[in-house]
Every structure is written in C-alpha cells, then in structure tokens.
Amino acid sequence: MGDAVPDAILDATGLFCPEPVMLLHGKVRDLAAGGLLKVIATDPSTRRDIPKFCLFLGHELVHQEEQQGSYLYWIRKKND
C-alpha cells in the first residue's frame, strides 16, 4: 500500500487529539469524491480515532500501518 500515490497528504506529526481528526475533517472535505488521502500522525490515539472517523462518515480506511513511530493511514473519500 505504501506505493499508492495519494491525491493529498495530511501531515499531523507532533499533533495530539483532537487536532489530527479536526485537520482530517477539513482535508477530506477539500478532496474530490473517491480521492485518496494519506495521513501521517504520531499520536497513538489516532489508531482509535481515525478508523472511527471513517466509519462514522462513510469513508473507506484502505490501509493503516505503523512505521518508525509514525502511524500511516490511507483514506478513500466516499463518493457523494
């Protein structure tokens, strides 16, 4: 999954709850329907918050992984 080219990247490195999800909400809003967003975060709470965000709003959490202290997420915006 790491080789998928996202349409946008949100770098939430160093930010803590609730900031990553607040920024994610705005970034997803600006993304075209079906667009792929990569999120980079360092807050462990994103492992809980980002999947819940996707489930609640109907976006697809395509993939998530942990890499050298960072949490990476690929989110596909739902088709409106």
N, C-alpha and C positions, 0 to 999 in steps of 0.2 A: 504494500500500500504506500510505502514511503516514496515510491517513484511516481505516484499520481500527481499531476500538475494541478494545483488548486487555482480557482479563479481569483481568490483573495486569501490573504493571511492575516490572522489576528495574533499579535504577539502580546500576551498578557503576562510575560515574565516579570516576576517580582511583585505582582499584584495579589491581593488577598480578597477573599469572599467579603462582599458580594461583587466586587469590581469586575472580575473576569466575565461573569454572566451578564452583567449590565452592558459591558462593551460588546459581548457576543450578540446580545439582543439588537443593538444598533447596527452591527456589522451585517448580520443576517438580513435585516430589513433592507439594506442597500444592495444586497446580492440579487441577481436575476433568479427567477424560479428555475430550479434544477441545478443551480450553481454549486460548486464545491468550495467549501471554506476549510482552511487548515488553521487550527488553534494551537498555540504553543503556550503552556502555562507551567508554573512552578508550585502552585498551591494544591496540595493533596486533596482538598475538598472538591476540586473540580472533577475528580473521579466519580463523585456522587452527583454534583450539581449539573454538569453538562449532559449526562445521559437523561436526567430528569427534565431538563430544559427541552431536549429534543423530543422526548416522549410527550410532554405536555403540549408542545406547539406543533407536533406532527412532522418535524424534520427527521431525516434519516442520519443516525450516527453510523457512518460507513465503517469506521475503524478507529480504534484508540490503542495507544501503546505508551509505555514508559521508556524513556531513553536518557540515560545520564542525568537523572534528577529532574527531567522535564516530562510533562505529560502532553502527549500529542493527540489531537482529535481531528478527524476528517468528517465534516458535516455536509450533507447534501440538503439544500433548501427544498422544501416541499414545493410541488407545482401548485400554484394558486388556482 
